[in-house]
């Protein structure tokens, strides 16, 4: 997998949340990851929300595909509702 991101956004994520986008990219390697369209608003491009486990913690990574590359837009640790959503996608 090939990733890219805006370095300023990655740094802001690190400063606000304690991890950068390089760390968040690990969620893509969770074999139980769940990907859903991000249709919360019209972004002018197709965006997706990935729910994935990194070292026992669920993360949500918003991304788009550009020329075959995964472009990370934002990331955060999943809240309780998002963790339940991840669990439901695995265990039904």
HTML snippet that shows the backbone in 3Dmol.js (N, CA, C, O; Angstrom):
<script src="https://3Dmol.org/build/3Dmol-min.js"></script>
<div id="view" style="width:600px;height:400px;position:relative"></div>
<script>
const pdb = `
ATOM      1  N   UNK A   1       0.837  -1.183   0.000  1.00  0.00           N
ATOM      2  CA  UNK A   1       0.000   0.000   0.000  1.00  0.00           C
ATOM      3  C   UNK A   1       0.881   1.246   0.000  1.00  0.00           C
ATOM      4  O   UNK A   1       1.926   1.295   0.649  1.00  0.00           O
ATOM      5  N   UNK A   2       0.439   2.219  -0.727  1.00  0.00           N
ATOM      6  CA  UNK A   2       1.170   3.484  -0.805  1.00  0.00           C
ATOM      7  C   UNK A   2       0.318   4.567  -0.147  1.00  0.00           C
ATOM      8  O   UNK A   2      -0.872   4.699  -0.432  1.00  0.00           O
ATOM      9  N   UNK A   3       0.949   5.340   0.738  1.00  0.00           N
ATOM     10  CA  UNK A   3       0.250   6.384   1.486  1.00  0.00           C
ATOM     11  C   UNK A   3       0.866   7.747   1.206  1.00  0.00           C
ATOM     12  O   UNK A   3       2.039   7.867   0.852  1.00  0.00           O
ATOM     13  N   UNK A   4       0.032   8.770   1.379  1.00  0.00           N
ATOM     14  CA  UNK A   4       0.504  10.153   1.368  1.00  0.00           C
ATOM     15  C   UNK A   4      -0.405  10.959   2.288  1.00  0.00           C
ATOM     16  O   UNK A   4      -1.502  10.523   2.636  1.00  0.00           O
ATOM     17  N   UNK A   5       0.062  12.128   2.671  1.00  0.00           N
ATOM     18  CA  UNK A   5      -0.726  13.023   3.512  1.00  0.00           C
ATOM     19  C   UNK A   5      -0.072  14.388   3.531  1.00  0.00           C
ATOM     20  O   UNK A   5       1.064  14.567   3.093  1.00  0.00           O
ATOM     21  N   UNK A   6      -0.803  15.322   4.038  1.00  0.00           N
ATOM     22  CA  UNK A   6      -0.313  16.680   4.244  1.00  0.00           C
ATOM     23  C   UNK A   6       0.497  16.675   5.544  1.00  0.00           C
ATOM     24  O   UNK A   6      -0.037  16.372   6.611  1.00  0.00           O
ATOM     25  N   UNK A   7       1.777  17.008   5.449  1.00  0.00           N
ATOM     26  CA  UNK A   7       2.648  16.964   6.635  1.00  0.00           C
ATOM     27  C   UNK A   7       2.170  17.897   7.746  1.00  0.00           C
ATOM     28  O   UNK A   7       2.294  17.564   8.924  1.00  0.00           O
ATOM     29  N   UNK A   8       1.629  19.057   7.386  1.00  0.00           N
ATOM     30  CA  UNK A   8       1.140  19.992   8.406  1.00  0.00           C
ATOM     31  C   UNK A   8      -0.033  19.384   9.170  1.00  0.00           C
ATOM     32  O   UNK A   8      -0.132  19.547  10.386  1.00  0.00           O
ATOM     33  N   UNK A   9      -0.923  18.685   8.463  1.00  0.00           N
ATOM     34  CA  UNK A   9      -2.054  18.037   9.136  1.00  0.00           C
ATOM     35  C   UNK A   9      -1.577  16.886  10.016  1.00  0.00           C
ATOM     36  O   UNK A   9      -2.104  16.674  11.109  1.00  0.00           O
ATOM     37  N   UNK A  10      -0.585  16.151   9.541  1.00  0.00           N
ATOM     38  CA  UNK A  10      -0.034  15.057  10.333  1.00  0.00           C
ATOM     39  C   UNK A  10       0.588  15.587  11.627  1.00  0.00           C
ATOM     40  O   UNK A  10       0.400  15.006  12.695  1.00  0.00           O
ATOM     41  N   UNK A  11       1.321  16.681  11.525  1.00  0.00           N
ATOM     42  CA  UNK A  11       1.930  17.303  12.702  1.00  0.00           C
ATOM     43  C   UNK A  11       0.856  17.817  13.652  1.00  0.00           C
ATOM     44  O   UNK A  11       0.978  17.660  14.867  1.00  0.00           O
ATOM     45  N   UNK A  12      -0.191  18.426  13.113  1.00  0.00           N
ATOM     46  CA  UNK A  12      -1.292  18.913  13.954  1.00  0.00           C
ATOM     47  C   UNK A  12      -1.959  17.750  14.677  1.00  0.00           C
ATOM     48  O   UNK A  12      -2.320  17.871  15.848  1.00  0.00           O
ATOM     49  N   UNK A  13      -2.123  16.630  13.991  1.00  0.00           N
ATOM     50  CA  UNK A  13      -2.706  15.443  14.619  1.00  0.00           C
ATOM     51  C   UNK A  13      -1.812  14.989  15.776  1.00  0.00           C
ATOM     52  O   UNK A  13      -2.306  14.657  16.853  1.00  0.00           O
ATOM     53  N   UNK A  14      -0.500  14.975  15.549  1.00  0.00           N
ATOM     54  CA  UNK A  14       0.429  14.576  16.603  1.00  0.00           C
ATOM     55  C   UNK A  14       0.340  15.512  17.802  1.00  0.00           C
ATOM     56  O   UNK A  14       0.310  15.062  18.947  1.00  0.00           O
ATOM     57  N   UNK A  15       0.298  16.795  17.540  1.00  0.00           N
ATOM     58  CA  UNK A  15       0.242  17.773  18.628  1.00  0.00           C
ATOM     59  C   UNK A  15      -1.067  17.696  19.399  1.00  0.00           C
ATOM     60  O   UNK A  15      -1.077  17.876  20.617  1.00  0.00           O
ATOM     61  N   UNK A  16      -2.177  17.431  18.706  1.00  0.00           N
ATOM     62  CA  UNK A  16      -3.486  17.393  19.353  1.00  0.00           C
ATOM     63  C   UNK A  16      -3.829  16.028  19.936  1.00  0.00           C
ATOM     64  O   UNK A  16      -4.506  15.939  20.960  1.00  0.00           O
ATOM     65  N   UNK A  17      -3.357  14.953  19.280  1.00  0.00           N
ATOM     66  CA  UNK A  17      -3.835  13.615  19.637  1.00  0.00           C
ATOM     67  C   UNK A  17      -2.737  12.640  20.038  1.00  0.00           C
ATOM     68  O   UNK A  17      -3.025  11.535  20.498  1.00  0.00           O
ATOM     69  N   UNK A  18      -1.487  13.040  19.867  1.00  0.00           N
ATOM     70  CA  UNK A  18      -0.386  12.200  20.317  1.00  0.00           C
ATOM     71  C   UNK A  18       0.100  11.159  19.319  1.00  0.00           C
ATOM     72  O   UNK A  18       0.914  10.307  19.676  1.00  0.00           O
ATOM     73  N   UNK A  19      -0.371  11.204  18.087  1.00  0.00           N
ATOM     74  CA  UNK A  19       0.113  10.296  17.045  1.00  0.00           C
ATOM     75  C   UNK A  19       0.017  11.004  15.698  1.00  0.00           C
ATOM     76  O   UNK A  19      -0.804  11.901  15.506  1.00  0.00           O
ATOM     77  N   UNK A  20       0.865  10.584  14.780  1.00  0.00           N
ATOM     78  CA  UNK A  20       0.852  11.199  13.450  1.00  0.00           C
ATOM     79  C   UNK A  20       0.203  10.257  12.437  1.00  0.00           C
ATOM     80  O   UNK A  20      -0.223   9.156  12.787  1.00  0.00           O
ATOM     81  N   UNK A  21       0.131  10.693  11.191  1.00  0.00           N
ATOM     82  CA  UNK A  21      -0.537   9.899  10.161  1.00  0.00           C
ATOM     83  C   UNK A  21       0.259   8.639   9.810  1.00  0.00           C
ATOM     84  O   UNK A  21      -0.334   7.643   9.395  1.00  0.00           O
ATOM     85  N   UNK A  22       1.578   8.658   9.966  1.00  0.00           N
ATOM     86  CA  UNK A  22       2.359   7.442   9.721  1.00  0.00           C
ATOM     87  C   UNK A  22       1.922   6.350  10.695  1.00  0.00           C
ATOM     88  O   UNK A  22       1.813   5.184  10.317  1.00  0.00           O
ATOM     89  N   UNK A  23       1.675   6.726  11.937  1.00  0.00           N
ATOM     90  CA  UNK A  23       1.177   5.760  12.920  1.00  0.00           C
ATOM     91  C   UNK A  23      -0.239   5.323  12.558  1.00  0.00           C
ATOM     92  O   UNK A  23      -0.550   4.134  12.613  1.00  0.00           O
ATOM     93  N   UNK A  24      -1.096   6.265  12.192  1.00  0.00           N
ATOM     94  CA  UNK A  24      -2.485   5.954  11.845  1.00  0.00           C
ATOM     95  C   UNK A  24      -2.564   5.007  10.650  1.00  0.00           C
ATOM     96  O   UNK A  24      -3.507   4.222  10.551  1.00  0.00           O
ATOM     97  N   UNK A  25      -1.597   5.070   9.750  1.00  0.00           N
ATOM     98  CA  UNK A  25      -1.597   4.197   8.569  1.00  0.00           C
ATOM     99  C   UNK A  25      -1.539   2.725   8.955  1.00  0.00           C
ATOM    100  O   UNK A  25      -1.946   1.871   8.168  1.00  0.00           O
ATOM    101  N   UNK A  26      -1.044   2.410  10.146  1.00  0.00           N
ATOM    102  CA  UNK A  26      -0.995   1.016  10.607  1.00  0.00           C
ATOM    103  C   UNK A  26      -2.382   0.392  10.685  1.00  0.00           C
ATOM    104  O   UNK A  26      -2.511  -0.829  10.600  1.00  0.00           O
ATOM    105  N   UNK A  27      -3.421   1.206  10.845  1.00  0.00           N
ATOM    106  CA  UNK A  27      -4.791   0.684  10.930  1.00  0.00           C
ATOM    107  C   UNK A  27      -5.196  -0.027   9.640  1.00  0.00           C
ATOM    108  O   UNK A  27      -6.060  -0.903   9.664  1.00  0.00           O
ATOM    109  N   UNK A  28      -4.586   0.336   8.526  1.00  0.00           N
ATOM    110  CA  UNK A  28      -4.906  -0.298   7.245  1.00  0.00           C
ATOM    111  C   UNK A  28      -4.460  -1.758   7.204  1.00  0.00           C
ATOM    112  O   UNK A  28      -4.930  -2.521   6.360  1.00  0.00           O
ATOM    113  N   UNK A  29      -3.566  -2.154   8.101  1.00  0.00           N
ATOM    114  CA  UNK A  29      -3.043  -3.512   8.110  1.00  0.00           C
ATOM    115  C   UNK A  29      -3.773  -4.424   9.093  1.00  0.00           C
ATOM    116  O   UNK A  29      -3.408  -5.590   9.245  1.00  0.00           O
ATOM    117  N   UNK A  30      -4.795  -3.904   9.756  1.00  0.00           N
ATOM    118  CA  UNK A  30      -5.643  -4.730  10.624  1.00  0.00           C
ATOM    119  C   UNK A  30      -6.460  -5.652   9.720  1.00  0.00           C
ATOM    120  O   UNK A  30      -7.247  -5.162   8.910  1.00  0.00           O
ATOM    121  N   UNK A  31      -6.298  -6.972   9.833  1.00  0.00           N
ATOM    122  CA  UNK A  31      -7.067  -7.872   8.962  1.00  0.00           C
ATOM    123  C   UNK A  31      -8.575  -7.780   9.178  1.00  0.00           C
ATOM    124  O   UNK A  31      -9.348  -8.223   8.328  1.00  0.00           O
ATOM    125  N   UNK A  32      -8.998  -7.214  10.299  1.00  0.00           N
ATOM    126  CA  UNK A  32     -10.428  -7.071  10.594  1.00  0.00           C
ATOM    127  C   UNK A  32     -10.926  -5.643  10.358  1.00  0.00           C
ATOM    128  O   UNK A  32     -12.031  -5.291  10.772  1.00  0.00           O
ATOM    129  N   UNK A  33     -10.119  -4.836   9.699  1.00  0.00           N
ATOM    130  CA  UNK A  33     -10.504  -3.438   9.456  1.00  0.00           C
ATOM    131  C   UNK A  33     -11.847  -3.374   8.738  1.00  0.00           C
ATOM    132  O   UNK A  33     -12.250  -4.298   8.033  1.00  0.00           O
ATOM    133  N   UNK A  34     -12.517  -2.256   8.944  1.00  0.00           N
ATOM    134  CA  UNK A  34     -13.812  -2.014   8.311  1.00  0.00           C
ATOM    135  C   UNK A  34     -13.733  -0.670   7.599  1.00  0.00           C
ATOM    136  O   UNK A  34     -13.288   0.320   8.180  1.00  0.00           O
ATOM    137  N   UNK A  35     -14.164  -0.636   6.343  1.00  0.00           N
ATOM    138  CA  UNK A  35     -14.131   0.598   5.557  1.00  0.00           C
ATOM    139  C   UNK A  35     -15.539   0.928   5.111  1.00  0.00           C
ATOM    140  O   UNK A  35     -16.257   0.085   4.573  1.00  0.00           O
ATOM    141  N   UNK A  36     -15.919   2.179   5.348  1.00  0.00           N
ATOM    142  CA  UNK A  36     -17.255   2.651   4.974  1.00  0.00           C
ATOM    143  C   UNK A  36     -17.148   3.991   4.260  1.00  0.00           C
ATOM    144  O   UNK A  36     -16.236   4.772   4.533  1.00  0.00           O
ATOM    145  N   UNK A  37     -18.074   4.259   3.347  1.00  0.00           N
ATOM    146  CA  UNK A  37     -18.070   5.581   2.708  1.00  0.00           C
ATOM    147  C   UNK A  37     -18.289   6.675   3.753  1.00  0.00           C
ATOM    148  O   UNK A  37     -19.078   6.501   4.681  1.00  0.00           O
ATOM    149  N   UNK A  38     -17.606   7.775   3.605  1.00  0.00           N
ATOM    150  CA  UNK A  38     -17.812   8.932   4.480  1.00  0.00           C
ATOM    151  C   UNK A  38     -18.769   9.871   3.757  1.00  0.00           C
ATOM    152  O   UNK A  38     -18.356  10.713   2.958  1.00  0.00           O
ATOM    153  N   UNK A  39     -20.047   9.710   4.053  1.00  0.00           N
ATOM    154  CA  UNK A  39     -21.076  10.510   3.381  1.00  0.00           C
ATOM    155  C   UNK A  39     -21.709  11.530   4.323  1.00  0.00           C
ATOM    156  O   UNK A  39     -22.859  11.933   4.142  1.00  0.00           O
ATOM    157  N   UNK A  40     -20.942  11.940   5.329  1.00  0.00           N
ATOM    158  CA  UNK A  40     -21.469  12.908   6.294  1.00  0.00           C
ATOM    159  C   UNK A  40     -21.734  14.258   5.647  1.00  0.00           C
ATOM    160  O   UNK A  40     -22.554  15.036   6.135  1.00  0.00           O
ATOM    161  N   UNK A  41     -21.032  14.540   4.534  1.00  0.00           N
ATOM    162  CA  UNK A  41     -21.270  15.759   3.750  1.00  0.00           C
ATOM    163  C   UNK A  41     -20.659  15.560   2.367  1.00  0.00           C
ATOM    164  O   UNK A  41     -19.988  14.560   2.113  1.00  0.00           O
ATOM    165  N   UNK A  42     -20.894  16.507   1.489  1.00  0.00           N
ATOM    166  CA  UNK A  42     -20.320  16.439   0.145  1.00  0.00           C
ATOM    167  C   UNK A  42     -18.938  17.082   0.178  1.00  0.00           C
ATOM    168  O   UNK A  42     -18.810  18.292   0.360  1.00  0.00           O
ATOM    169  N   UNK A  43     -17.914  16.267   0.001  1.00  0.00           N
ATOM    170  CA  UNK A  43     -16.539  16.749   0.051  1.00  0.00           C
ATOM    171  C   UNK A  43     -15.986  17.085  -1.332  1.00  0.00           C
ATOM    172  O   UNK A  43     -14.871  17.593  -1.451  1.00  0.00           O
ATOM    173  N   UNK A  44     -16.761  16.803  -2.366  1.00  0.00           N
ATOM    174  CA  UNK A  44     -16.269  17.018  -3.714  1.00  0.00           C
ATOM    175  C   UNK A  44     -15.391  15.885  -4.213  1.00  0.00           C
ATOM    176  O   UNK A  44     -14.856  15.954  -5.319  1.00  0.00           O
ATOM    177  N   UNK A  45     -15.240  14.845  -3.409  1.00  0.00           N
ATOM    178  CA  UNK A  45     -14.496  13.644  -3.770  1.00  0.00           C
ATOM    179  C   UNK A  45     -15.011  12.502  -2.904  1.00  0.00           C
ATOM    180  O   UNK A  45     -15.621  12.744  -1.862  1.00  0.00           O
ATOM    181  N   UNK A  46     -14.776  11.275  -3.316  1.00  0.00           N
ATOM    182  CA  UNK A  46     -15.167  10.130  -2.496  1.00  0.00           C
ATOM    183  C   UNK A  46     -14.202  10.012  -1.327  1.00  0.00           C
ATOM    184  O   UNK A  46     -12.985   9.956  -1.506  1.00  0.00           O
ATOM    185  N   UNK A  47     -14.767   9.974  -0.131  1.00  0.00           N
ATOM    186  CA  UNK A  47     -13.967   9.779   1.075  1.00  0.00           C
ATOM    187  C   UNK A  47     -14.486   8.565   1.817  1.00  0.00           C
ATOM    188  O   UNK A  47     -15.649   8.179   1.695  1.00  0.00           O
ATOM    189  N   UNK A  48     -13.588   7.975   2.589  1.00  0.00           N
ATOM    190  CA  UNK A  48     -13.912   6.755   3.317  1.00  0.00           C
ATOM    191  C   UNK A  48     -13.431   6.871   4.752  1.00  0.00           C
ATOM    192  O   UNK A  48     -12.504   7.618   5.066  1.00  0.00           O
ATOM    193  N   UNK A  49     -14.100   6.097   5.622  1.00  0.00           N
ATOM    194  CA  UNK A  49     -13.703   6.014   7.028  1.00  0.00           C
ATOM    195  C   UNK A  49     -13.263   4.585   7.290  1.00  0.00           C
ATOM    196  O   UNK A  49     -14.042   3.647   7.119  1.00  0.00           O
ATOM    197  N   UNK A  50     -12.038   4.422   7.696  1.00  0.00           N
ATOM    198  CA  UNK A  50     -11.509   3.115   8.044  1.00  0.00           C
ATOM    199  C   UNK A  50     -11.489   2.986   9.558  1.00  0.00           C
ATOM    200  O   UNK A  50     -11.012   3.880  10.258  1.00  0.00           O
ATOM    201  N   UNK A  51     -12.004   1.877  10.059  1.00  0.00           N
ATOM    202  CA  UNK A  51     -11.967   1.551  11.476  1.00  0.00           C
ATOM    203  C   UNK A  51     -10.981   0.401  11.610  1.00  0.00           C
ATOM    204  O   UNK A  51     -11.197  -0.667  11.038  1.00  0.00           O
ATOM    205  N   UNK A  52      -9.900   0.606  12.359  1.00  0.00           N
ATOM    206  CA  UNK A  52      -8.896  -0.443  12.471  1.00  0.00           C
ATOM    207  C   UNK A  52      -8.199  -0.430  13.813  1.00  0.00           C
ATOM    208  O   UNK A  52      -8.127   0.595  14.491  1.00  0.00           O
ATOM    209  N   UNK A  53      -7.688  -1.590  14.180  1.00  0.00           N
ATOM    210  CA  UNK A  53      -7.003  -1.793  15.450  1.00  0.00           C
ATOM    211  C   UNK A  53      -5.509  -1.548  15.279  1.00  0.00           C
ATOM    212  O   UNK A  53      -4.881  -2.048  14.346  1.00  0.00           O
ATOM    213  N   UNK A  54      -4.958  -0.770  16.200  1.00  0.00           N
ATOM    214  CA  UNK A  54      -3.510  -0.588  16.298  1.00  0.00           C
ATOM    215  C   UNK A  54      -3.146  -0.858  17.750  1.00  0.00           C
ATOM    216  O   UNK A  54      -3.512  -0.090  18.640  1.00  0.00           O
ATOM    217  N   UNK A  55      -2.434  -1.935  17.986  1.00  0.00           N
ATOM    218  CA  UNK A  55      -1.980  -2.287  19.340  1.00  0.00           C
ATOM    219  C   UNK A  55      -3.112  -2.310  20.356  1.00  0.00           C
ATOM    220  O   UNK A  55      -2.956  -1.814  21.472  1.00  0.00           O
ATOM    221  N   UNK A  56      -4.257  -2.885  19.976  1.00  0.00           N
ATOM    222  CA  UNK A  56      -5.368  -3.055  20.904  1.00  0.00           C
ATOM    223  C   UNK A  56      -6.274  -1.850  21.057  1.00  0.00           C
ATOM    224  O   UNK A  56      -7.185  -1.875  21.885  1.00  0.00           O
ATOM    225  N   UNK A  57      -6.055  -0.809  20.296  1.00  0.00           N
ATOM    226  CA  UNK A  57      -6.883   0.401  20.346  1.00  0.00           C
ATOM    227  C   UNK A  57      -7.453   0.646  18.961  1.00  0.00           C
ATOM    228  O   UNK A  57      -6.737   0.534  17.966  1.00  0.00           O
ATOM    229  N   UNK A  58      -8.744   0.983  18.886  1.00  0.00           N
ATOM    230  CA  UNK A  58      -9.388   1.229  17.603  1.00  0.00           C
ATOM    231  C   UNK A  58      -9.178   2.692  17.200  1.00  0.00           C
ATOM    232  O   UNK A  58      -9.335   3.608  18.007  1.00  0.00           O
ATOM    233  N   UNK A  59      -8.820   2.879  15.939  1.00  0.00           N
ATOM    234  CA  UNK A  59      -8.626   4.203  15.359  1.00  0.00           C
ATOM    235  C   UNK A  59      -9.559   4.364  14.169  1.00  0.00           C
ATOM    236  O   UNK A  59      -9.933   3.385  13.524  1.00  0.00           O
ATOM    237  N   UNK A  60      -9.930   5.602  13.885  1.00  0.00           N
ATOM    238  CA  UNK A  60     -10.721   5.935  12.706  1.00  0.00           C
ATOM    239  C   UNK A  60      -9.840   6.815  11.824  1.00  0.00           C
ATOM    240  O   UNK A  60      -9.331   7.849  12.257  1.00  0.00           O
ATOM    241  N   UNK A  61      -9.674   6.381  10.581  1.00  0.00           N
ATOM    242  CA  UNK A  61      -8.836   7.108   9.634  1.00  0.00           C
ATOM    243  C   UNK A  61      -9.697   7.503   8.440  1.00  0.00           C
ATOM    244  O   UNK A  61     -10.276   6.643   7.777  1.00  0.00           O
ATOM    245  N   UNK A  62      -9.781   8.785   8.170  1.00  0.00           N
ATOM    246  CA  UNK A  62     -10.514   9.281   7.004  1.00  0.00           C
ATOM    247  C   UNK A  62      -9.503   9.426   5.872  1.00  0.00           C
ATOM    248  O   UNK A  62      -8.431  10.005   6.044  1.00  0.00           O
ATOM    249  N   UNK A  63      -9.871   8.882   4.706  1.00  0.00           N
ATOM    250  CA  UNK A  63      -8.947   8.912   3.578  1.00  0.00           C
ATOM    251  C   UNK A  63      -9.697   8.981   2.253  1.00  0.00           C
ATOM    252  O   UNK A  63     -10.909   8.778   2.186  1.00  0.00           O
ATOM    253  N   UNK A  64      -8.945   9.271   1.218  1.00  0.00           N
ATOM    254  CA  UNK A  64      -9.450   9.224  -0.153  1.00  0.00           C
ATOM    255  C   UNK A  64      -8.400   8.524  -0.996  1.00  0.00           C
ATOM    256  O   UNK A  64      -7.264   8.341  -0.557  1.00  0.00           O
ATOM    257  N   UNK A  65      -8.771   8.138  -2.183  1.00  0.00           N
ATOM    258  CA  UNK A  65      -7.823   7.526  -3.120  1.00  0.00           C
ATOM    259  C   UNK A  65      -7.517   8.532  -4.218  1.00  0.00           C
ATOM    260  O   UNK A  65      -8.420   9.086  -4.847  1.00  0.00           O
ATOM    261  N   UNK A  66      -6.230   8.757  -4.435  1.00  0.00           N
ATOM    262  CA  UNK A  66      -5.795   9.672  -5.497  1.00  0.00           C
ATOM    263  C   UNK A  66      -4.702   8.996  -6.306  1.00  0.00           C
ATOM    264  O   UNK A  66      -3.605   8.742  -5.810  1.00  0.00           O
ATOM    265  N   UNK A  67      -5.019   8.713  -7.554  1.00  0.00           N
ATOM    266  CA  UNK A  67      -4.053   8.067  -8.455  1.00  0.00           C
ATOM    267  C   UNK A  67      -3.477   6.790  -7.859  1.00  0.00           C
ATOM    268  O   UNK A  67      -2.276   6.538  -7.959  1.00  0.00           O
ATOM    269  N   UNK A  68      -4.338   5.985  -7.238  1.00  0.00           N
ATOM    270  CA  UNK A  68      -3.915   4.711  -6.674  1.00  0.00           C
ATOM    271  C   UNK A  68      -3.204   4.810  -5.342  1.00  0.00           C
ATOM    272  O   UNK A  68      -2.722   3.802  -4.825  1.00  0.00           O
ATOM    273  N   UNK A  69      -3.129   5.992  -4.779  1.00  0.00           N
ATOM    274  CA  UNK A  69      -2.466   6.214  -3.493  1.00  0.00           C
ATOM    275  C   UNK A  69      -3.506   6.546  -2.439  1.00  0.00           C
ATOM    276  O   UNK A  69      -4.453   7.289  -2.697  1.00  0.00           O
ATOM    277  N   UNK A  70      -3.323   5.987  -1.242  1.00  0.00           N
ATOM    278  CA  UNK A  70      -4.204   6.293  -0.116  1.00  0.00           C
ATOM    279  C   UNK A  70      -3.748   7.622   0.478  1.00  0.00           C
ATOM    280  O   UNK A  70      -2.625   7.733   0.972  1.00  0.00           O
ATOM    281  N   UNK A  71      -4.609   8.618   0.430  1.00  0.00           N
ATOM    282  CA  UNK A  71      -4.293   9.933   1.006  1.00  0.00           C
ATOM    283  C   UNK A  71      -5.058  10.080   2.311  1.00  0.00           C
ATOM    284  O   UNK A  71      -6.283  10.196   2.314  1.00  0.00           O
ATOM    285  N   UNK A  72      -4.322  10.073   3.424  1.00  0.00           N
ATOM    286  CA  UNK A  72      -4.931  10.223   4.742  1.00  0.00           C
ATOM    287  C   UNK A  72      -5.277  11.689   4.947  1.00  0.00           C
ATOM    288  O   UNK A  72      -4.454  12.580   4.734  1.00  0.00           O
ATOM    289  N   UNK A  73      -6.521  11.914   5.368  1.00  0.00           N
ATOM    290  CA  UNK A  73      -7.035  13.268   5.563  1.00  0.00           C
ATOM    291  C   UNK A  73      -7.092  13.621   7.042  1.00  0.00           C
ATOM    292  O   UNK A  73      -6.760  14.740   7.432  1.00  0.00           O
ATOM    293  N   UNK A  74      -7.514  12.664   7.865  1.00  0.00           N
ATOM    294  CA  UNK A  74      -7.570  12.880   9.309  1.00  0.00           C
ATOM    295  C   UNK A  74      -7.594  11.531  10.008  1.00  0.00           C
ATOM    296  O   UNK A  74      -7.825  10.497   9.381  1.00  0.00           O
ATOM    297  N   UNK A  75      -7.355  11.553  11.306  1.00  0.00           N
ATOM    298  CA  UNK A  75      -7.379  10.326  12.101  1.00  0.00           C
ATOM    299  C   UNK A  75      -7.615  10.678  13.559  1.00  0.00           C
ATOM    300  O   UNK A  75      -7.204  11.735  14.038  1.00  0.00           O
ATOM    301  N   UNK A  76      -8.286   9.766  14.253  1.00  0.00           N
ATOM    302  CA  UNK A  76      -8.486   9.941  15.692  1.00  0.00           C
ATOM    303  C   UNK A  76      -8.715   8.589  16.345  1.00  0.00           C
ATOM    304  O   UNK A  76      -9.053   7.612  15.678  1.00  0.00           O
ATOM    305  N   UNK A  77      -8.527   8.545  17.656  1.00  0.00           N
ATOM    306  CA  UNK A  77      -8.872   7.346  18.413  1.00  0.00           C
ATOM    307  C   UNK A  77     -10.387   7.241  18.428  1.00  0.00           C
ATOM    308  O   UNK A  77     -11.088   8.233  18.625  1.00  0.00           O
ATOM    309  N   UNK A  78     -10.883   6.033  18.217  1.00  0.00           N
ATOM    310  CA  UNK A  78     -12.330   5.822  18.150  1.00  0.00           C
ATOM    311  C   UNK A  78     -12.986   6.108  19.493  1.00  0.00           C
ATOM    312  O   UNK A  78     -12.449   5.774  20.549  1.00  0.00           O
ATOM    313  N   UNK A  79     -14.166   6.739  19.431  1.00  0.00           N
ATOM    314  CA  UNK A  79     -14.963   6.921  20.644  1.00  0.00           C
ATOM    315  C   UNK A  79     -15.763   5.639  20.894  1.00  0.00           C
ATOM    316  O   UNK A  79     -15.673   4.693  20.112  1.00  0.00           O
ATOM    317  N   UNK A  80     -16.540   5.605  21.973  1.00  0.00           N
ATOM    318  CA  UNK A  80     -17.269   4.379  22.330  1.00  0.00           C
ATOM    319  C   UNK A  80     -18.225   3.938  21.230  1.00  0.00           C
ATOM    320  O   UNK A  80     -18.332   2.745  20.947  1.00  0.00           O
ATOM    321  N   UNK A  81     -18.911   4.874  20.616  1.00  0.00           N
ATOM    322  CA  UNK A  81     -19.853   4.532  19.542  1.00  0.00           C
ATOM    323  C   UNK A  81     -19.110   3.921  18.360  1.00  0.00           C
ATOM    324  O   UNK A  81     -19.574   2.948  17.765  1.00  0.00           O
ATOM    325  N   UNK A  82     -17.973   4.483  18.025  1.00  0.00           N
ATOM    326  CA  UNK A  82     -17.183   3.979  16.901  1.00  0.00           C
ATOM    327  C   UNK A  82     -16.585   2.608  17.205  1.00  0.00           C
ATOM    328  O   UNK A  82     -16.490   1.761  16.317  1.00  0.00           O
ATOM    329  N   UNK A  83     -16.183   2.388  18.453  1.00  0.00           N
ATOM    330  CA  UNK A  83     -15.684   1.067  18.847  1.00  0.00           C
ATOM    331  C   UNK A  83     -16.792   0.031  18.710  1.00  0.00           C
ATOM    332  O   UNK A  83     -16.552  -1.067  18.208  1.00  0.00           O
ATOM    333  N   UNK A  84     -18.001   0.368  19.149  1.00  0.00           N
ATOM    334  CA  UNK A  84     -19.136  -0.556  18.997  1.00  0.00           C
ATOM    335  C   UNK A  84     -19.394  -0.853  17.528  1.00  0.00           C
ATOM    336  O   UNK A  84     -19.672  -1.994  17.161  1.00  0.00           O
ATOM    337  N   UNK A  85     -19.303   0.160  16.698  1.00  0.00           N
ATOM    338  CA  UNK A  85     -19.510  -0.019  15.262  1.00  0.00           C
ATOM    339  C   UNK A  85     -18.465  -0.975  14.685  1.00  0.00           C
ATOM    340  O   UNK A  85     -18.793  -1.839  13.872  1.00  0.00           O
ATOM    341  N   UNK A  86     -17.222  -0.819  15.100  1.00  0.00           N
ATOM    342  CA  UNK A  86     -16.144  -1.724  14.669  1.00  0.00           C
ATOM    343  C   UNK A  86     -16.448  -3.141  15.143  1.00  0.00           C
ATOM    344  O   UNK A  86     -16.367  -4.093  14.367  1.00  0.00           O
ATOM    345  N   UNK A  87     -16.800  -3.276  16.425  1.00  0.00           N
ATOM    346  CA  UNK A  87     -17.105  -4.600  16.978  1.00  0.00           C
ATOM    347  C   UNK A  87     -18.275  -5.248  16.248  1.00  0.00           C
ATOM    348  O   UNK A  87     -18.245  -6.445  15.963  1.00  0.00           O
ATOM    349  N   UNK A  88     -19.306  -4.462  15.947  1.00  0.00           N
ATOM    350  CA  UNK A  88     -20.471  -5.003  15.235  1.00  0.00           C
ATOM    351  C   UNK A  88     -20.101  -5.485  13.840  1.00  0.00           C
ATOM    352  O   UNK A  88     -20.674  -6.459  13.351  1.00  0.00           O
ATOM    353  N   UNK A  89     -19.157  -4.819  13.198  1.00  0.00           N
ATOM    354  CA  UNK A  89     -18.754  -5.241  11.855  1.00  0.00           C
ATOM    355  C   UNK A  89     -17.997  -6.569  11.900  1.00  0.00           C
ATOM    356  O   UNK A  89     -17.956  -7.297  10.908  1.00  0.00           O
ATOM    357  N   UNK A  90     -17.401  -6.881  13.049  1.00  0.00           N
ATOM    358  CA  UNK A  90     -16.653  -8.128  13.192  1.00  0.00           C
ATOM    359  C   UNK A  90     -17.536  -9.253  13.726  1.00  0.00           C
ATOM    360  O   UNK A  90     -17.551 -10.359  13.186  1.00  0.00           O
ATOM    361  N   UNK A  91     -18.269  -8.952  14.792  1.00  0.00           N
ATOM    362  CA  UNK A  91     -19.005  -9.992  15.511  1.00  0.00           C
ATOM    363  C   UNK A  91     -20.489 -10.024  15.197  1.00  0.00           C
ATOM    364  O   UNK A  91     -21.207 -10.923  15.635  1.00  0.00           O
ATOM    365  N   UNK A  92     -20.945  -9.039  14.436  1.00  0.00           N
ATOM    366  CA  UNK A  92     -22.365  -9.002  14.059  1.00  0.00           C
ATOM    367  C   UNK A  92     -23.190  -8.511  15.127  1.00  0.00           C
ATOM    368  O   UNK A  92     -24.408  -8.417  14.973  1.00  0.00           O
TER     369      UNK A  92
END
`;
const viewer = $3Dmol.createViewer("view");
viewer.addModel(pdb, "pdb");
viewer.setStyle({}, {cartoon: {color: "spectrum"}});
viewer.zoomTo();
viewer.render();
</script>
